Amino acid sequence: MEKPQARRRIQQEITRLTAEDRAGKSRRIADTIMRLPEFTRASVVMLFAPMTDETDTWPIIRAATNEGKIVLFPRVMQGAKKMIACRVEDPWQDLAAGTYNILEPRSNSPFDVSAIDFCLVPARAFDRLGGRLGRGKGYYDRFMADPVFRAIRCGVAFGEQILDEVPSAPHDLPVHVIVTEEEIIRPPTGG
């Protein structure tokens, strides 16, 4: 299966979920992530504000903020075709619609990538080996390919987004762990 075909298939699966389905699954996913040892011991976490068809990450954002973690969000620098991590003190005040109409930090002051302990990673699909199919722009792959990036890469997805195999290219980086509403997947290679 090619990447565009896989993205269409996943979009159809997600579209079949009702708002109530997505909300219930998102709550279970958030509860699991907040109990993950990799998350609980992390001091610096990079999270993301969800798009309407993605897992609701706001409970995770709230927990990280309340626990006093340093919370970062991605900011796309479209002209440079890259993404940076920016610290956000108050996610409910410090985020605004940015590139692709996704909420991102108002600040464009990059945070030290090497300090990130845990990075929540969105995708259209994952497979059980940690393979990740993004939306096709490559921002996360380029960001995580930085030689000093050492964070645990945690994929987050609905069960419908787990495929037997995602199409990948050499530059596609796998994740270390994937959390769905039903399970925690730990790829045998550790990402």
C-alpha positions in Angstrom: 0.0 0.0 0.0 1.3 3.4 -0.9 1.3 6.4 1.5 -1.6 8.3 -0.1 -3.7 5.2 -0.2 -2.9 4.4 3.4 -3.8 8.0 4.5 -7.2 7.7 2.6 -8.0 4.4 4.3 -7.2 5.7 7.7 -9.2 8.9 7.1 -12.2 6.7 6.2 -11.8 4.7 9.4 -11.6 7.8 11.6 -14.6 9.4 9.8 -16.7 6.4 10.8 -16.1 7.2 14.5 -18.7 9.3 16.2 -17.7 12.3 18.4 -18.7 10.1 21.4 -16.5 7.3 20.2 -13.5 9.7 19.7 -14.1 11.3 23.1 -14.3 7.9 24.9 -11.2 6.5 23.2 -9.3 9.8 23.8 -10.0 9.6 27.5 -8.7 6.0 27.8 -5.6 7.0 25.7 -4.9 10.1 27.9 -5.3 8.1 31.1 -2.8 5.5 29.8 -0.3 8.1 28.7 -0.4 9.9 32.0 0.5 6.6 33.8 3.3 5.7 31.4 6.7 5.6 33.3 8.3 7.5 30.4 5.8 10.3 30.8 5.7 10.4 34.7 9.5 10.6 35.0 9.8 13.2 32.2 10.7 16.8 33.2 10.4 18.3 29.7 7.6 17.1 27.5 6.7 18.1 24.0 3.0 17.7 23.3 0.7 18.9 20.5 -2.8 20.5 20.3 -5.0 18.0 18.5 -6.7 18.5 15.2 -10.4 17.6 15.1 -9.8 14.0 13.8 -6.9 13.3 16.2 -6.8 11.9 19.8 -7.8 14.7 22.3 -4.5 15.5 24.0 -5.9 18.3 26.2 -6.1 16.1 29.4 -2.4 15.2 28.9 -1.6 18.9 28.4 -3.5 19.8 31.6 -1.8 17.1 33.6 1.7 18.0 32.4 1.1 21.7 33.2 -0.4 20.9 36.6 2.5 18.6 37.5 5.0 21.4 36.8 6.6 19.8 33.8 8.2 22.1 31.2 5.7 21.9 28.4 6.7 22.5 24.8 4.7 22.6 21.6 5.7 22.4 18.0 5.8 25.5 15.9 6.1 25.1 12.1 8.5 27.5 10.3 6.9 26.9 6.9 9.4 29.0 4.9 12.3 27.0 6.3 10.3 23.7 6.1 11.2 22.9 9.7 9.6 22.7 13.1 10.9 24.0 16.4 9.9 23.3 20.0 8.7 26.3 22.0 8.0 26.5 25.7 4.4 27.3 26.7 3.6 28.4 30.2 -0.2 28.6 29.8 -1.5 26.5 26.9 -4.9 28.1 27.1 -3.3 31.6 26.6 0.0 31.0 24.8 -1.3 29.1 21.7 -2.9 30.5 18.6 -3.9 29.2 15.2 -0.8 28.9 13.1 0.4 27.0 10.0 -2.3 24.6 8.7 -4.6 26.2 11.3 -3.1 24.1 14.0 -2.7 25.6 17.5 1.0 26.4 18.1 3.0 28.7 20.4 2.8 32.4 19.8 6.5 32.5 20.7 9.0 31.5 18.1 11.9 31.2 20.6 13.2 27.6 20.2 13.8 25.4 23.2 16.9 23.2 23.5 15.9 20.0 21.7 18.4 17.9 23.6 16.5 18.7 26.9 13.3 17.0 25.8 12.6 13.8 27.7 9.2 12.8 26.2 7.7 13.7 22.8 4.0 12.9 22.0 3.9 12.2 18.2 0.8 12.4 16.0 0.3 10.3 12.9 -2.2 9.1 10.4 -1.2 5.5 11.2 1.4 3.4 13.0 2.4 -0.3 12.8 3.5 -2.7 15.6 7.2 -2.2 14.7 6.9 1.5 15.5 6.5 2.6 11.9 4.8 6.0 11.5 2.8 7.4 8.7 2.5 11.2 9.1 0.5 13.7 7.1 3.1 13.9 4.4 5.0 17.2 5.2 7.9 15.6 7.1 8.1 18.1 9.9 8.2 15.6 12.8 10.7 13.3 11.0 13.1 16.3 10.3 12.7 17.5 13.9 13.3 14.1 15.5 16.3 13.4 13.2 18.3 16.2 14.9 21.3 14.3 16.3 20.8 15.8 19.8 17.1 14.7 20.0 17.0 11.9 22.6 13.4 12.0 23.8 11.1 9.0 24.0 8.9 9.1 20.9 5.4 8.2 21.9 2.9 7.6 19.2 -0.8 8.3 20.0 -3.6 6.9 17.9 -7.0 5.3 17.9 -7.0 1.5 17.4 -8.3 2.1 13.9 -5.0 3.8 13.1 -2.9 0.7 13.7 -2.0 -1.1 10.4 -0.1 -4.3 9.8 2.5 -2.3 8.0 2.9 1.4 7.2 4.6 2.4 4.0 7.9 4.0 4.9 10.9 5.7 3.4 14.5 5.7 4.8 13.9 9.2 6.5 10.8 8.0 8.4 11.6 7.6 12.1 9.9 5.0 14.2 8.5 5.6 17.6 9.5 3.8 20.9 5.9 3.3 22.2 2.4 3.6 20.8 -0.7 4.1 23.0 -4.2 3.4 21.7 -7.4 3.1 23.7 -6.9 -0.7 23.9 -3.2 -1.2 24.4 0.4 0.0 24.8 2.5 -1.2 21.9 6.2 -1.5 22.6 8.0 -2.3 19.3 10.6 -5.0 19.7 13.4 -2.8 18.5 12.5 -0.1 20.9 11.9 2.4 18.1 
